[in-house]
Structure formats: C-alpha cells, structure tokens
C-alpha cells in the first residue's frame, strides 16, 4: 500500500484524506482484519487512477494507482467504502462481512447529473422540478466542430431556435431567434447571460463586410453548458431584455481534486458547402452572347440570316473577346480553400477552499475569399474561494483579442462574390500584358477586384475584458446574500485601407479610415435569497434584489488620404484630412426583482416572479415597466396512484407558465424631439431637426404562454412536447408619416404580432452496454408568425417584394406571378391576377408585366424545422452526427435583378441558369430566350420566378474520434489521448441548387458569403 | 468582529450602488431638444446652414434635382440601363417604385424653414445690426421655402402654361406640422401664388451682399423672374429679370467674358454666380453627387448625348464646345471639375442660379411679349460671348432662345422644364441613346403623363387626403 501510494502522482492534493499509516500498522496486531482490493473504472471500463477510496465514517483511505487498483485493510467494524473522483458521481459500497473481497467499482460521469440543472442568475433549479420551458444544449457533442462563434453550433441542436448568419466570413454576425420573430423595429436578439451576467452582444462591425459578432470573442471550448430559456417563467426575471428569450452560458469551473491539464489542437480546411451561383465559362459565355446577337438581329430587328451573322460577327469581340492570356477564372482569382487551426490549453482543479479553471486558446481561420480571416487569442480564469464557512467569493475573468479581416459583400464593385458572379467576366483579364493590373472593365469601370483583393484591407480588432466579481454570504443556512459586480469592456479598432494602385485609392492617392470604438457596461446586482422547508413537505424559496446597469459607447474616427508610401498606412503619414468624428451614447437601467417558488412534496410546484425596470430610453412618466410571470407544474409520476406504472413511465410532468416581459426601443433617445448637430455647410456648423417623437412612447410587451409535458419511459426514452403562444403588443414600430411633415416615420407603440408553435423533443438511449452506447435525439419545431395589427391605420405596408400585412406572417412575399416562358417566342409570361366578380384571381396570361398584378406569394418562414442527432461510442471509438432540415420555406433571389438579365447586359457574366434557355419555337423551359439588349428582360421585374424553396436536409456536423487505450497512454503518464476528425455542412440535399438554402434572416438572398463546408483533424490530450 | 466587517462592507455596497431617480435622465451627445434649438441669431444661422446642407444632399440639388430635367430631356442620358439616372432617363418609374427624394427633400426644407420663421420674431436683438441680420435670416428662410415649393410644383405638377395652373402641384405648408398632419395637394396656380408671395416678402428683407453659397437679394430676384417666366407672366418676368441684372451689376456681378468662360467653371463664387451649393473636398454630396455621376472616372453614370454634341459642334469655335470631352463614342460634360483648389470633381459647387440664365429669362420673356430690341440685347449677350464672331439679327424667335438655353445651361437642370412649359416636343435622336427606349420614351410633349413624376407610394399610403390625388395616368400603369 505504501508502495502504491508513493508512485501516485497527485496524492498531495488530497489534503482532506489524511492517510494514517501508523494507526493502521498498530491496528494490525490489535484487531481482526479484512483486506479489500479492487479496481475503479469509468462507465467505459477504463481504469481511473487517483480515485479516492475512503472508509465511511473515518478519515482512513487510499487512492487508486495508475491501473485504478487499490488495496485497503478494514477492521471488522468498518464495512462501507466511499469512492470518489473529480467529475464523477461518488459511490458507496458495502463490503460483505468478514471476507477478503475483490471489487469492480464503476463510477458514473457527473456531467449526466449536471444536464438536469437549470442554472439562472437568480437560482438553480433541478430540471425535474422546473415549471418553465428551457433546453440544455450539450456542448460536448459539438466541441470538435470548428466555429468562431458558439451560436452557430446551436442550429439543429434544440427546438425553438433558429440560427441564421448574414455572412459566413469568419466571425460574421450570427442571429438567433427564439420562438420566432417578436418585434418589428426593436431588437429580436435574445439576451446572452454569461455566468449570471448579461453580456454585450450583437454585431459591432463598423465596416461593410458581413459583420463582426461580439460572441466570437468567447472561446467555445470554455463553455460548459448552454441553456435556452424560451418562455416567461424564468425569463421574466430578466425583465425588459428577455422578450426574445435568454441564452444562459455557463463557463467551465474547477472541481476539487487533482489538477487536470488538457491540450487540444486541430486544423482543417473549408470551402463552399454548396455550389454558389455558378456562371458560364468563357467559351460558353461567348457562344451564348453570339446566339443573343443573332436573336437580336433576327427576332427584334428583323434582319435576314446573312445580315444577322454579319451583325453578330461584328459585335461578338466587343462583348466576349478572348483575353491575351486566355479566358480568366475569376472564382479562382478571388477565392481559395480556407484553412483553420486551433490550439487550446486549460488547467483546472482545486482544493476544499479554492477551485479554479483557466484556459488559453489561439484560433486562426481563413475565409474562402482572400481578404477574409479571423485570429483570436483568448484567456479565461474562473476562481471560487470559500473564505469562511459563510462567505464565498469569486471571480470570472475573460480576456480576448480577436482580429478580423473581411472582404466586401453585397453589391460593391470589388466584392469577390458580386464581381466574380456578375461584373467581371472570363473575357476580362486581371492583368495587362506588361504584368500591371488591368484597369478597365466594361461592366466594372476601373475597378479591378484582383488588385483590391491583393492590396486593400478591412481589418478590425476587438479587445474584450469581461470580468465579474461576486461574493455570497450565508447569514443562516436558509438566508443568503449575493452581490455581483461586473464590467464588460470592449475596444473595437478598425482600419480600412484603399491602396493608390486600386480604383478606390487611386483617385485620392490612397486613403485610410481608422476607428476606435469602445463599449462599456457596468452591472451591479444584489440579491437576498431565503430557502426553507416547513413540515417536511412544504418547500419555499424566496428571492428579492436590486440591480442596475450603465452602458456607454464612445467612438472616434479619422479619415485621411494622399499617402506618400504605399506600405506605410498610419494616418499621420497622409497629407489630406478628410474627416474626423466622434460621439458617445449612453443607456441606463435600474431594476427591482422578486420571486417566490413553492412546492408541496415535490408533486405540486408553483412559482411567481415580479420585476420592475426603469430605463433611460423612455420619458420619465413612461419609464417604469412591470414584468411578471406565473408558473405551475404537477409531477404526476410522484403521485401514489402512478406507483403501479413506475416501471413503464418513470417520469411524467405537466407544466405551464404565463408571463409578461418587455423590449425597449433600440434608440436611446427615441422619446425626444431632437435637432442634431453636424449638418455643416461650407465649414460652418449646421443644425437640422432630425427626430420627432411620439408623446406616449413606451415599452413593447411580450405575453408568453407555455404548456409542456415531460415524459420518460423505460428509463430510455424521454419525450417533451410543448405548445406556446407568444403575443407582442404595443410593438415598437416606425409608423409611416405623410412626408409633408418633413419626416418619413415616427417610432410608436402600435402593432401587435403573434407567434404560435409546437415543439417536440425525443431522446432515446438505444443501446447502453459496457462497450457500446448509442443515443438518438430528435427535435422538431413548428412556429407560425402572424401580424395582428400594423399601425392601426394601414392593413398593408409594402417593403420591397415583401409586404407587412395583417393576418399574414411578417416575412410575406408579394409580387407578380411568373407564368413560364412562351414556347413560341421565348418571352417571359405572367399571370394577370386581376380579381373577378366572385373575388377569384383571373389567371390570364400576359407577356407585358405591367398588366400583371402583384399577389401574395407565401412566406419566407419554414413550416417545420428540426435536427436529428446520433451519438455512438464503441470501446475506444466515438461517432456523433447531426442532420438538420427545414421544410416549407422560401427565399427570394434578390440577385436576380442583376443576374437574370436575359442578354440586356452583354458586358456582364451569364448565370448558369441560361444553359436551360429557350432557343427555338416549341422549347418548353422556364428560362427565357437570350437576346442582346433584350427588350423584355427578366431582371426588371420582381416576379415569382425569383422565389425558391429553401427545403433542405443537411449533415450539419459529424465527428469521429478514437481514444487511445488507457493502458498505453498511462505509460506516458497521460490520462487521455483522443484523435478526431470532424466535418460541418458535409452533405446537403436542397430543393434549389443555385445558392445555399440557409439564407439570411428575412428570406432574401443577395451576395452574402454562404455557409462553408469544413473538415477538421485534431487531437485532445488530458494529463 | 469579522462578521461586522462583512456586514459593513455589504451595507456599503448597497448604499453606494443605490441610485437617484435622475440617474436615468440622459441626454444625447450629438443633438439637443428641438424646443430649445433656435434661441438666438446664431442658432438661426446654424439652422439655415442645416437647410443648405439639405439642399446639398444628393437627393436634392446635390444630384437628383440637378440632373433630373437634363436626363429626361434630349441632351443627357444614362450610360446604361443599370445606372443611377436610368430610371429617370427611361421614364421607368411608376406608382410603386417612384423615388421619393424630390417630393420629400423639398418638404424637409419647408419644415426647416418654418422652424426658423416661427422663431425669427422672438430672437433677442442685442446689437444694432441684429435686426437687419434677423431680416436677412427670414428672407433666406422664405426664399428657401419658395424654392422648395417651386421645385415640388415643377416636378410633380404639369406646366402652369398648359392649363393655367389647374392641375395639382405640391403642398403649401406655412407652419410646423404635427406628426399626424395629412394635407391634400394644392393646385399649381395656388403653389405659384404662394411662391411669389414668399419671394416678394423675402426680397425687401434680404441683404444684397454676396455670401458664398447662400441666398441673397439677387438670388431671390433671379428665382422670382424664373417663376414668372414659368407661369407665362412675361411682363413681370422681364421686369424682374432686368431689375436683377441691373441691380446685381451695380453690386459687382457681371457676365463672364469669352476668355474667362471655361476657367470660370472651376472658380467658386465667381462673378456671375447668384446662388450655388458649396461643395468642398471634405463636405460634399459624395459619390452619389452629380459631379461624380458626370465624371468618366467616377460612376460614369450620366453622359451627354451624341445629338447634343453634334448640336454644339456645329460651331467648333463656340467656347462652350470646350466643356465637352469625348472618349470613343461617349461625351462628357466638364462643368463639374473641382473648385479651383482641388481637381476632385466631387468638390465642385453646384450652380442653382447664375446671371447668364437671367439674361436668357429676359430674352425669352422679351420674345414672348414681344419686345425684340430687348430680346436681341439679352440673347446676344450670351450668343456673342460664346463666340464673339456670332450674333443674332432680325426677329429673335423662341426656338433661338431655347436653343441657346440648351447650349448654355446643359447639366444645370433645365431642359425638360424649358421644353414642357413651352409645349415643345422632345425628340430623342442620335446613336448614343439606349436601344431599349420605346417609341413613347423617344418622342413626347406635355400631353404625356410621364413628364411629371408620380407621387411617391409612401405619401399615397400614409396620407388619405392625397391617396386619390396621384398624377393622372399613373394609376392605370
């Protein structure tokens, strides 16, 4: 035993297990002895070294050796062993009396237990006794998927949450919608709460490249669990910020015991997940333009065949010449296969008094466009110290620095997606014959996307320090006080350089825009809690508190041009000052919170919460809002009458909640009539009245009803069904004004909108044996959004090709209806859709789009979304994969106004859809004839041909890992070695194949960076 | 004892963090409450600057108002159908896609002017000179309000001369509207009366000193003469134009000479400039501004037409020929080429009123009266300046004046209005026009509904009193 102890590496951390060898030795002679030996293993049968084996009721004990073995002598009076190991559930074993025994002890992972807890800022609940609607997302299953922003991992992992990205450049903005769209003009983003403290969230980019999400400053590996609160029961405590749900993020903490070191490293590549707006290559394009010229001559201008050929021959080299170096491949010139790598190191552990978790991470991700890149260095330290029996203090410290480079997106001339698909063609070489950059493009002027890519950059740095200090004091066993103080500091620095050798910089001999912007949020929270059981069966938990937050943003920006040197970009070097600006904005809130939870005998649960918020964003008389919730649950399975079914139905709980929370205006001063500065003229100050305010501007309120049923069968199958309604009243809305007022809109509280839905989650433990574990989970979401009231005057407000209309979903399309191509002449046709005497639409066909009336064309929202996840472990191997799917949604191809030009833009690229064009009378196709300067071009009219189904199934992520057997790794004194490969968006089956089915929120696709397919290989070491 | 320490700390945290109610009263850092925004002469001048800044926007004189009447005529065009001015050039706007700029921006100017006028009489008079300065502020606000209404009326209403102003024009607004204000449109005649009333009130209030980029007495007078000419009041047009010419010359204004002509386009606040929008290299309408649109290396959006080039090129010695450069088969206007201190086109000032136009107003009014002596004098001031070897003799015709206007005022926002108010048919000929123009987009006169813009959808939707006042023809689109 002594020998075994001396080779154990970390025994000294077990201060609480004094090993009384002398006593033991003495007792050898005086008492009857039983020797117990055995092995401690985990659920996979792997031995656990360093586990503590203690004789119950004494301080005697040993720790297991490298093979998990132990031997212990017990006196006759001692018959129970306590076995414990960090991260595992402790176990008690009763030793059969008077025998020497050989024991095989299996410890279960503690994490299984953790998942059943709902940790909110204002208390921790067991899921089994929680009356609200909350889902825990297991980050374990997603930890190997490389992503800069954890929010992207949530797609398909839980019901009721929709994730979309406006751009998939590394670090791009991610938007999360919990149970549909709740607001018109105010925020639709959920509240992000990190370790109990709301964090500044959202897109903080100051540049045009698709956003910079502040969440990309958090290393996803530091996250232990994510909980999504969807209803009012817990969310109402977050009051005015919780109307769109709450994402609770818990970072990792240390546990008492041996210090665990982990090292993880991975690397891989990325590319488009699906083909993206393919175009014709140089020769194909030349052929189609030639055909278009012939068509023009014969079909429009009425020339004979000979004259038409002469006409086409005369013009073809104007529009589709072969460049000096052959046809160019702009996709290749501007895009690459992105590479990424990631290295992380963490240490965690602790003693009885102090626990810690610390980590350091470095991540580098290249985008598929050359200018796009992200680098992150992040560090975290979570400390908790039990100062006295009553006082606990701690700190959560995050520091990270993220650098993001982006390429232009949307319709800017040098944007790689836009130019390579539209404005620069295979007939336009990137270089002149002398090796200089080409500076003339028929459709793009002097703008060469290649030189812009090589020489310009849009770069931002985010430095974030998010630090929380807390102290908790227990006055008595029941009464505690907790105070939390948090400071969230973000410094964003942006550089935007236009080189003199590019079109953007040449006119001013180079220009540089530098911006500093800081975001600061101070939060203080003081809470008193009281928990007690009366007469055994009555359990009460009361909480009251006071909070305030102070948010401030400052920015300073400078813009100079005319640089003497192309390599030195500091603005001091430039001669011409173009602009300097700076301003600040501030928002504050004071809150009073309270809550009461009661349960009787763990059968009947009842909760009530109340919160009062005062905000600086509203007039003093409208400033205070009251938010509350009621919730109740009935744990049917704890009733005695359920006893006979206990074997079949292990758990049955019915729960419901109703409550109100609110949303503030996004604008900090939306309630004021304002006259703004900075409208200067000829170097003199100018002021302009720039806001008129609605006198009664107030909170937007959100009424949430939820009813849910949780069931567990045969200890294998868990089913949760939920139904909810979410009604937003007094919607903050920009009500259109008559322009004669000098204003186009005013922020008011008028609208009303509803989301209704059903969610289903099924989890099944299919196989659970020593070697083989297989679990499957499925989640399904059906949400229906409906506008109930607009501004009270109008029942319909047009918004481009969409319409906000009473009785319809927010994202409803309205446009003229495409009726196919006339097989006789190749012209597009449309349905007139006039209304007849009976109110029915008349489906007459016209070739003149002016004679076609716009009609409702359905919504962008999918009817059903979901995810299916399987996790399988077999001995050393683990395999996990998630499919996501979306059915019944549509997207509008906004780029069609550029790409579907029917030949009217002979200088531009030609979309691959024109491979299916009409060519001769009798052709049945949906793509019109290609005619040079086509008089009836399809890009002029927003029509239903541009609507495409977003139905798809996607293998969202898949991971295969292999653990090196413990016996091997223990020889090099390592606890665990795992190598893995993972992929995201590996396979996609989509109804429409010209662009990715996962389009940005709102269902409009333009030239945004689509989702990427990534492949990753990595290694994970614990020691 | 230890507990006491802790309790004191906790109590301190509570007290320290307890906030006063006023803690929630925050003010914006870049704005003040409108109620207290104009309290002094200084404030009023800053508010005027705000109006000039609004005029400078590309949605108003910065681009759209300046190019609208040119690209809808026969002398300027969109380079291709995807250009910014293409929808105007091709008349491809309808009741749904009509741009709101030329409706909305004049209404903003109207509101801002009314804000000043509402306070002007309450401003404290401290110095002796203050009352004159306050009057000058009032005069500018009135003139700007008149300009805004005049612009809305000529863009959205049919020419006064077509039906004596019976059709609908803009909205007359002389006080500060509440957010739920929803007026109906006024007739063109009512609008002209209001414009004339504002201008005749303004002129005596205004100073005659030249202030760069701002309205003075002569600018208001020149505008008034233009308004009279538009409504066919030729007597008053001639009278006012002559008064403008005579009084301004006394004050130091004069026509450029032939020798000065080309170079003067690079000179800000030159001798014949009555009112121009100031652009500087740091404060301008940006890349959406007219200069950038006319610039070959800018957005290359607006070109001159081949037919206009041919027209000017009939006299290669005409000094104005030098304001056109050619690049293969494209023709570029060189009026916006910087302000003398910088070559950057975006820093070019935008001419709104200049003396040459007043001569041409006088000439046109004189032809119509008729008063051939005066017509000859005023037209030849322009004709002979362009080419000293040339002059008009005999009876001056309207066609001659209009031809001279085309050559002289190209790119300054006149052509469509000039043709329509004189019931001239515009015929677009020449090889440069885009192939996809239809027949009706190539030949049109005041009988065609599209010579006025449709009222923007935003106004139709939000204002029940204008809902049924869409310009005729557009509802049948």
Interface residues (C-beta under 8 A of the other chain):
Chain A: X388 X391 X445 X446 X473 X481 X483 X507 X508 X524 X526 X546 X548 X576 X577 X578 X579 X583 X584 X585 X586 X587 X588 X589 X590 X614 X615 X616 X620 X623 X668 X669 X672 X673 X674 X675 X676 X677 X678 X679 X680 X681 X682 X683 X684 X685 X686 X687 X688 X689 X690 X691 X692 X694 X736 X737 X738 X739 X740 X741 X742 X743 X744 X746 X793 X794 X797 X798 X850 X904 X905 X933 X935 X940
Chain B: X2 X6 X10 X13 X14 X17 X18 X19 X21 X23 X24 X25 X26 X27 X28 X29 X30 X31 X32 X33 X34 X35 X37 X43 X45 X46 X47 X49 X50 X51 X52 X53 X54 X56 X80 X81 X82 X92 X94 X96 X100 X103 X104 X107 X108 X110 X111 X112 X115 X171 X173 X177 X178 X179 X180 X181 X182 X183 X212 X213 X278 X280 X281 X282 X283 X297 X299 X300 X344 X435 X436 X456 X457 X458 X459 X461 X462 X463 X466 X477
